[in-house]
């Protein structure tokens, strides 16, 4: 069955960096776009980033553009989210998700894009 397992979360000071990993199993990663979402307490789940199956296109939410970078290593069945210049407002549970072969184009990535979800990893940005 489809499984997505996130890791790499933790506590970091403002301005710091973290790299999240999402290890996929139960399907062929090469043919799937993978997205990252986050959800802070009392807020809706927010689309953060996405990378297409072909690695040609990617998506970044406005709040993370220029600070986060998504990448994939199909040989390791892993998608990464490099997060730099972290801010307290980045604090949330981060989830990776599997959707179709392509990332959203021309509109925000909503939770309805995803078919499968990981269990999430907590990221806390605080001094």
Secondary structure, 3 states (H helix, E strand, C coil): CCEEEEECCEEECCCCCEEEEEEEECCCHHHCCEEEEEECCCCCCEEEEEECCCCCCEEECCCCCCCEEEEEEHHHCEEEEEECCCCHHHCEEEEEEECCCCCCCCCCCCHHHCCEECCCEEEEECC
